[in-house]
Amino acid sequence: MDKKNQPAPAPFFKNKYLNFIWEVAKVVIISLAIIIPIRYFLIQPFYVKGTSMEPNFKQYEYLIINQLAYRLHDPVRGEVVVLRNPQDLSQFFIKRVIGLPGETVEVKNRHVYINGKQLDESTYLASDVETWGNIKTTLGSNQYFVFGDNRAASLDSRIIGPITREEIIGKAWLRAWPFNRAVKFSSINYNL
């Protein structure tokens, strides 16, 4: 008997309705086996709520967060991260990494200083944006200092203090919505 004339394999169930349900169940199981690891270990969607990162990230924008990045390397100054609110773990924040472990972060005269050098934030802040506060803190080996780009309307490390590496979920990888503002985010070079 040649291959063309071989009978089709017998269905798993004799009843065609049960066989249809079985085929749909297999598709669902395989789909979930692919989607769940991607969603929980690689990337996840994030919906911007609030104005703390305006004008760079506007309320109601839809971002894709890279969760794998910080399993491979540490956060870098200037990266935008999504983190759990240390005061309420059911809430999420989106902030920019400013201070890295071991550094001294100081806010004075409406500017940010890292280890005594003024931080040039002109690539993402308008010239009229001022950073209020009078803070000086040295970060621990697992601590980061984060700010919102809208300094006047941001609940950030000036108020909640440094955050730990474990509180960071991932980094903003791309803006998916609205389509006219879709972009893959790149790193900033500070020359410190």
C-alpha positions in Angstrom: 0.0 0.0 0.0 1.5 3.4 -1.0 1.4 6.5 1.1 -1.4 8.1 -0.9 -3.8 5.3 -0.2 -3.1 4.9 3.5 -6.2 5.4 5.8 -6.3 8.5 7.9 -5.4 8.0 11.6 -8.3 7.2 13.7 -9.6 10.1 15.8 -8.9 10.1 19.5 -12.6 10.1 20.2 -15.2 8.3 18.1 -17.8 11.1 18.7 -17.0 14.0 16.3 -18.1 16.6 18.9 -15.8 15.2 21.5 -13.0 15.1 18.9 -13.6 18.8 18.1 -13.5 19.7 21.8 -10.3 17.7 22.1 -8.7 19.6 19.2 -9.7 23.0 20.6 -8.3 22.0 24.0 -5.0 21.0 22.4 -4.7 24.4 20.7 -5.5 26.2 23.9 -3.0 24.2 26.0 -0.2 24.7 23.4 -1.0 28.5 23.2 -0.9 28.9 27.0 2.3 26.9 27.2 3.9 29.5 24.8 2.2 32.7 26.1 2.4 32.3 29.9 6.3 32.0 30.1 6.6 35.0 27.7 4.2 37.1 29.7 5.7 36.2 33.2 9.4 35.9 32.4 10.2 37.9 29.2 7.9 40.9 28.5 4.7 42.3 29.9 2.4 45.1 29.0 2.2 48.3 31.1 -0.4 51.0 31.0 0.8 54.4 32.1 -1.3 55.9 34.8 -0.7 59.4 36.1 1.4 62.3 34.9 4.7 61.8 36.8 6.6 61.0 33.6 5.2 63.6 31.2 5.9 64.9 28.7 8.0 61.8 27.7 5.4 59.2 28.8 1.8 60.4 28.8 -1.1 59.0 30.7 -2.9 56.1 29.0 0.1 55.1 26.8 0.7 51.4 26.4 4.3 50.2 26.9 6.0 46.9 26.6 8.3 46.1 29.6 11.4 44.0 29.2 11.6 41.8 32.3 14.5 39.8 31.1 16.9 42.7 30.8 17.6 43.0 34.5 18.2 39.3 34.9 21.2 39.7 32.5 22.5 43.1 33.7 21.9 45.8 36.3 19.8 48.9 35.7 21.7 51.8 34.0 21.3 55.5 34.8 18.7 57.1 32.5 16.7 53.9 31.9 13.0 54.1 32.5 11.9 51.3 34.8 8.6 50.0 36.1 8.7 49.2 39.8 6.4 48.2 42.6 5.5 51.0 45.0 7.4 50.1 48.2 4.6 51.5 50.3 1.8 49.6 48.4 3.0 46.6 46.5 -0.3 46.4 44.5 0.7 49.7 42.8 3.2 50.2 40.1 5.3 53.2 39.2 7.2 54.2 36.1 10.3 56.2 36.9 13.8 57.1 35.5 16.9 55.6 37.2 19.1 58.5 38.4 21.3 57.1 41.1 23.1 53.8 41.1 24.4 51.6 44.0 27.2 53.2 46.0 26.7 56.7 44.6 25.9 59.8 46.5 22.8 61.6 45.1 22.2 65.2 46.1 19.5 67.6 45.2 20.4 71.2 45.8 19.8 74.6 44.0 17.1 72.8 41.9 19.6 70.5 40.3 20.7 66.8 40.7 24.3 66.0 41.6 25.9 62.5 41.4 29.1 62.2 43.5 29.4 66.0 43.4 28.9 66.4 39.6 25.8 68.1 38.2 23.8 65.6 36.2 22.9 66.9 32.6 19.3 65.9 32.1 18.7 68.0 29.0 18.1 65.0 26.8 14.7 64.3 28.5 13.9 67.3 30.6 12.8 70.7 29.4 15.1 73.6 30.3 12.5 75.1 32.7 12.1 71.9 34.8 13.6 72.2 38.3 14.1 69.5 40.8 12.9 70.6 44.1 14.1 69.4 47.4 17.2 69.5 49.6 18.5 65.9 49.8 21.8 64.2 50.1 22.0 60.4 50.4 24.5 57.7 49.7 23.0 54.6 48.2 23.6 51.1 49.5 24.9 48.2 47.4 21.4 47.2 46.2 19.7 50.6 46.1 18.7 52.9 43.2 17.4 56.5 43.2 14.6 57.2 40.8 12.8 60.3 39.6 9.7 61.1 37.5 10.4 63.3 34.5 7.6 65.6 35.7 9.4 66.6 38.8 6.6 68.7 40.2 4.1 65.9 40.1 6.1 62.8 40.9 6.1 60.5 43.9 9.7 59.3 43.6 12.8 58.7 45.7 12.8 62.2 47.0 9.7 61.1 49.0 9.7 57.3 49.2 13.5 57.0 49.5 15.8 54.7 47.5 14.3 51.6 45.9 15.9 48.1 45.9 16.7 46.0 42.8 14.0 43.5 43.8 11.3 46.2 43.5 12.2 46.8 39.8 10.0 44.8 37.5 11.7 45.6 34.2 12.7 48.4 31.9 10.5 50.2 29.4 11.4 48.6 26.1 8.9 50.1 23.6 5.9 52.3 23.4 3.2 50.3 21.5 0.3 52.8 21.8 -0.6 55.3 20.5 0.8 54.2 17.1 1.9 57.7 16.1 4.3 57.7 19.2 5.4 54.1 18.9 9.2 53.9 19.5 11.8 51.5 20.9 13.7 53.2 23.8 17.4 53.7 23.7 20.0 54.4 26.4 21.3 57.8 27.4 24.9 58.7 27.7 25.6 61.0 30.7 29.4 61.6 30.5 29.7 61.6 34.3 
